[in-house]
Amino acid sequence: MLIDSFGRTINYVRLSVTDRCDLRCVYCMAEDMTFLPRAEVLSIEELATLGETFVSLGVTKLRITGGEPLIRRGIIDLLQRLGQLPGLKELCLTTNGTHLPQYAQAIKDAGVDRINISLDSLNPERFRQLTRFGDIHQVFAGIKAAQAAGFKRIKLNCVALKHYNADEVPALVQFALDEGLDISFIEEMPLGRIDEHGRAAEFVSSDELRSAISEQHLLQPVFAKGEVNAGPARYWQASGYDSRIGFISPHSNNFCSSCNRVRVTATGRLLLCLGQENSVDLREALRTSENPQQEVRTRIINAMHHKPEKHTFDLDNEPQIVRFMNMTGG
């Protein structure tokens, strides 16, 4: 098992397969992005090797992220290979939903248990504003395709911004409840330099959102029932519904003490903390070592001693982390 210097067991890895995306969400990346040269991005074979190595070290949950993972060539083959790993208890995927009409059933058949779909607004014009040119009807079609495919659970993810979409939070909750979906609201994280808005001015806390939802629904706190390794969300349930309403609160309710996860970027950098630059190069080991899998294994084990105790986000100053969220891996 992977255990860091603070006694936390690391059994959950978020593995990015690309930095590219077909949307340009205002909190995630710049409008005019320069993406990585393809030679710098891990191959499907290299990604599969990393997944196998992490699972051999006691990781029981893998989440595939991007960018948008469903635009990555070979993604279904990768999911099939990961889904067959002995010892892996959950294979999950995060997507913007635009390609789910094409891929939802193949993803489910490959072994993906749970799927997260980004949805920051129910209004077509506002959705286009937040994503810069997205078509919300593609996402609605993707949700329907995911429901038809029969995933164990489907969750919507919403980044809440005070003057963009916070007023829609009750409506988004009702949509999720009516559709039998889970939903999580995320406090914006200061990753990468953006020009569209000031992060401090747009900050809205999880407590504020929960208060707005409570005006319409009686909420009771619940544990993440049935999940192998719960993530950073704190879940609540509306009376009369099975759906879970989650809040991810990196600013107002720091979750670092229970952190059980690390991230791997599409270039093979093992990020030990979302809000710190501590990282280890796994790509170099994969491409130059005589025994790549053993060298990767050694680097992962040694990296655990350098995992920070916590992140140090600051909304009022320039971002300490200059990489955008699409570079971080969701």
Buried (B, 14 or more C-beta within 10 A) or exposed (E): EBBBEEEBBBBBBBBBBBBBBBBBBBBBBBEEBEBBEEEEBBBBEBBBBBBBBBBBBEBBBBBBBBBBBBBBEBBBEBBBBBBEBEEBBBBBBBBBBBBBBEBBBBBBEBBBBBBBBBBBBBBEEBBBBBBBEBBBEBBBBBBBBBBEBEBEBBBBBBBBBBEBBBEBBBBBBBBBBEBEBBBBBBBBBBBBEBEBBEBEEBBBBBEBBBEBBEEEBEBEEEEBEEBBBBBBBBBBBBEEBEBBBBBBBBBEBBBBEEBBBBBBBBBBBBBBBBBBEBBBEBBBBBEEBEEBBEBBBEBBEEBBEBBBBBBEBEBEEEBBBEBBBBBBBB
